[in-house]
Amino acid sequence: MQFIDLKRQYAALKPEIDAAIQRVLDHGQYILGPEVAELEAALSARTGGAHCVTVASGTEALLIALMALGIGPGDEVITTPFSFAATAEVIVLLGARPVFVDIEADTGLIDASLIEAAVTPHTRAIMPVSLYGQVADMAAINAIAERHGLAVIEDAAQSFGARLDGRPSGGLSTIGCTSFFPSKPLGCYGDGGALFTHDAALAQAAREIRVHGQSARYTHTRVGVGGRMDTLQCAVLLAKLPRLDWELQRRAALGARYAQGLAALDVEQLAVRAGRDCVWAQFTVFVDERERVQAALKDAGIPTAVHYPRPLHQQPAYAAFAPAGGCPQAERAAARVLSLPMSADLAEADQDRVIAALAAAVGRRA
């Protein structure tokens, strides 16, 4: 069994993907070829008409977003400690300070009720993370940002295709950033990412930053990076896009099937808030004695993963930014989360094997 079955997905799309790659090989425009603009237009349409700028990775999207906003030394960015390192990494790379706010115990998402107390005169932005495929409380976060004149950057690396009250992830804030890493709900065959904004000036800044700050050939208007998404990766995503709605529906169905199958077991499931859906970038549960449970699943041939085993404020690189008293909910979650196999191509028979193996490992509720 595969944790994420990309081989089965490719088999279903092989003619389309092969033809898309061959077109790029035929025209030879490997950097900023026509597929780049075509993909940006298609992704913009899926995020409520926001400007779309494709970039080299989800991490690059976050970095360019911060650079477009002019965030740097002396600035603070409020974010979650329960995320992949890229979330804090880009803040620190620019000389700014990540301010970690604890999470909700049942969703793993940043606790919006704690954000306002973390705002200081140095705060420039809030960066919530849409974890496991569900967006954070963006309405509350945007309201706080508006009261204090702050930007909001949605780290939507795991939630492309998700919605909040009918509005698409990526188009919910000042800037939305996503990743097309192969394991994501919409993934390419290498690194890739995009940022979205309804602000034309920020979009123009991002386009310039991704090509070393050039506003014209060899005219470097601002400091930039080499952050372009290559044409081949854009071609792969264009071939995958027509299947995306089916994949999202399939993820939703498999998520509901997991929820039903695990309901009687001695595990806690993630809460999905009213008005939101989840694209289940990972299907993650909370278990006690995780190492023992993970070993039992491995013995049964079930692959698992942990997203994430140590919160960022406890990582050596970011320990200097740990808040007084730590982040208890993030620390508790990091000790208990366990991600189960999930992809649109997960066979129901395999899903039943996962549920049965987990039942044997954890037992049923008393």
C-alpha positions, 0 to 999 in steps of 0.5 A: 500500500502507498501512503499517497498513490501517485503511480495510480494517479499517473496511470489514469492521466498518462496520455494527457500528461505525456502529451502535455510534456511532449508539447513543451519538449517540442516548443522548447520554452522551458522557462516562462513558456506559454503554459505558465500564463495558461496555468496562472489564468486557470488557477486565478479562475479557481480562486475567485479571480485573484491575480495568480503568480506561479513560483518555484515552490510553496516556500518561495511563494511565502518568501515572495509574499513577505518581500512584496509586502516589504517585511524585513528586520524589526518586523513581526509576523504572527503565525502558528508553531504547528506547521512545516518549517517553511512557515517560520523559515521565510520570516526569519530569512528576511530578518523579521521575527515569528511570533508564535500563537498556540493552536486549537486543540481539536483542529490543529489550526491557529487559535484566532482568539489568541492572536489579538493579544500577540499584536505589538507596534512591530506586527506587520502581518498574520500568517495562518496555516491551512492545516491538513486541508482545512482553512483557519478562521479567516473571517476572525483573522481578517477582522483582527488584521483590519483593526490593526492595519495588518496584512494576512498571508494564508499559508494554503500549501495544504488546502488548494481546493478547500472553501470557507463559506463558499469562498476558495482557499487562496483568495481569502486574504491579502495574499494566499500561497500554495504548494504544488509539491507532488503529494499535495491535493494538486501536485506537479512532478517536482517543486512548484507553487503559486501566490494569489492576491486581489491587489494588482500592485502586490501581484506586479511586485511578486512577478518582478521579485520572482525574476530577480526583481526585474521590471524589464530585461536587466532592469532590476527595480527591486531585490528579488530571487530566482523564483520561477515555476518551470514550464514543464511543471505547469504543463503537468498541472494543466493536464491534471486540472480537469480531474481535480474536481473529481479528486476533491470529491473523492477525497471528501468521500474517503474522509467521510468514510474514514470518519465513519469507520474510525468513530468507534475507535479509541482515537480522536478525529480532527474537527471540521468547522461549520462553513468549511470543508476539508480537502484532506491533504492528510487524513490525520488523527490523534492517538496515545502511545503513537510510536507503539501504534505506528509500529503496529500499523507498520507490521500490518503493512500500513504506511503512516507519517507524522505531520508534525513531530515537533512544533516550531518553537521547540526546533533548534533553529527557532527556539529563540522565538519560543513564547514564555510558557510555550504553546501547550496545545501545539506541543500536545498535538505534536506528540499525538498526531498520526497521518493515515494513507490518503489520496484520491486513488486510495482503494476502499479495500485498502482503506478498510485494511487501514481501519482494521489495523488501527482498530487492532492497535488502539482498541475500541472505546469503552 
